[in-house]
């Protein structure tokens, strides 16, 4: 799959398990891709990917104590 925005080109691969920029050295996984394309932080990128696939992450089961 190829994504273009102006002069930017990103190619996402499944068998290669990631993405790369054919015009540069940048590569990575889908989470960093979302962060880059949407210009958001990693955490926000993860939340957007979860929303795209209909995933609702559970509330963390572990709660730290005040002494931790």
C-alpha atoms as a printed R data frame, in Angstrom:
   type eleno elety resid chain resno       x      y      z
1  ATOM     1    CA   UNK     A     1   0.000  0.000  0.000
2  ATOM     2    CA   UNK     A     2   1.375  3.424 -0.900
3  ATOM     3    CA   UNK     A     3   0.478  6.676  0.841
4  ATOM     4    CA   UNK     A     4   1.268 10.100 -0.649
5  ATOM     5    CA   UNK     A     5   0.953 13.580  0.769
6  ATOM     6    CA   UNK     A     6   2.561 16.213 -1.417
7  ATOM     7    CA   UNK     A     7   6.151 15.102 -1.977
8  ATOM     8    CA   UNK     A     8   6.014 12.556  0.894
9  ATOM     9    CA   UNK     A     9   5.693  8.875  0.002
10 ATOM    10    CA   UNK     A    10   5.322  6.026  2.490
11 ATOM    11    CA   UNK     A    11   4.972  2.368  1.576
12 ATOM    12    CA   UNK     A    12   3.409 -0.006  4.108
13 ATOM    13    CA   UNK     A    13   4.141 -3.723  3.804
14 ATOM    14    CA   UNK     A    14   2.558 -6.681  5.543
15 ATOM    15    CA   UNK     A    15   5.108 -9.400  4.878
16 ATOM    16    CA   UNK     A    16   7.892 -7.014  5.807
17 ATOM    17    CA   UNK     A    17   5.887 -6.145  8.934
18 ATOM    18    CA   UNK     A    18   6.308 -2.402  8.714
19 ATOM    19    CA   UNK     A    19   6.681  0.656  6.539
20 ATOM    20    CA   UNK     A    20   9.412  2.633  4.830
21 ATOM    21    CA   UNK     A    21  10.025  5.893  3.002
22 ATOM    22    CA   UNK     A    22  11.398  5.154 -0.500
23 ATOM    23    CA   UNK     A    23  12.903  8.663 -0.688
24 ATOM    24    CA   UNK     A    24  14.793  8.441  2.610
25 ATOM    25    CA   UNK     A    25  16.026  6.186  5.380
26 ATOM    26    CA   UNK     A    26  12.922  6.311  7.604
27 ATOM    27    CA   UNK     A    27  11.193  3.021  8.432
28 ATOM    28    CA   UNK     A    28   9.279  1.510 11.318
29 ATOM    29    CA   UNK     A    29   6.028 -0.076 12.510
30 ATOM    30    CA   UNK     A    30   2.378  0.964 12.106
31 ATOM    31    CA   UNK     A    31   2.331  2.850 15.406
32 ATOM    32    CA   UNK     A    32   5.139  5.201 14.375
33 ATOM    33    CA   UNK     A    33   3.493  5.474 10.941
34 ATOM    34    CA   UNK     A    34   0.242  6.721 12.481
35 ATOM    35    CA   UNK     A    35   2.179  9.174 14.639
36 ATOM    36    CA   UNK     A    36   3.999 10.500 11.589
37 ATOM    37    CA   UNK     A    37   1.016 10.737  9.235
38 ATOM    38    CA   UNK     A    38  -1.311 12.338 11.764
39 ATOM    39    CA   UNK     A    39   1.447 14.380 13.431
40 ATOM    40    CA   UNK     A    40   0.528 13.140 16.920
41 ATOM    41    CA   UNK     A    41   2.516 11.530 19.736
42 ATOM    42    CA   UNK     A    42   2.991  7.775 20.053
43 ATOM    43    CA   UNK     A    43   0.265  7.357 22.704
44 ATOM    44    CA   UNK     A    44  -2.294  9.286 20.641
45 ATOM    45    CA   UNK     A    45  -1.272  7.264 17.569
46 ATOM    46    CA   UNK     A    46  -1.945  4.007 19.452
47 ATOM    47    CA   UNK     A    47  -5.371  5.277 20.502
48 ATOM    48    CA   UNK     A    48  -6.241  6.202 16.905
49 ATOM    49    CA   UNK     A    49  -5.205  2.781 15.631
50 ATOM    50    CA   UNK     A    50  -7.299  1.127 18.346
51 ATOM    51    CA   UNK     A    51 -10.301  3.236 17.294
52 ATOM    52    CA   UNK     A    52  -9.793  2.287 13.626
53 ATOM    53    CA   UNK     A    53  -9.998 -1.427 14.395
54 ATOM    54    CA   UNK     A    54 -12.715 -1.127 17.048
55 ATOM    55    CA   UNK     A    55 -10.476 -2.065 19.973
56 ATOM    56    CA   UNK     A    56 -11.317 -0.697 23.404
57 ATOM    57    CA   UNK     A    57  -8.260 -1.238 25.610
58 ATOM    58    CA   UNK     A    58  -9.146 -2.483 29.116
59 ATOM    59    CA   UNK     A    59  -8.542 -0.377 32.174
60 ATOM    60    CA   UNK     A    60  -5.179 -1.352 33.711
61 ATOM    61    CA   UNK     A    61  -5.658 -4.033 36.377
62 ATOM    62    CA   UNK     A    62  -2.629 -2.927 38.383
63 ATOM    63    CA   UNK     A    63  -2.791  0.199 40.500
64 ATOM    64    CA   UNK     A    64   0.371  1.482 42.155
65 ATOM    65    CA   UNK     A    65   0.334  2.418 45.791
66 ATOM    66    CA   UNK     A    66   1.371  5.878 46.995
67 ATOM    67    CA   UNK     A    67   4.657  4.428 48.204
68 ATOM    68    CA   UNK     A    68   5.651  3.178 44.706
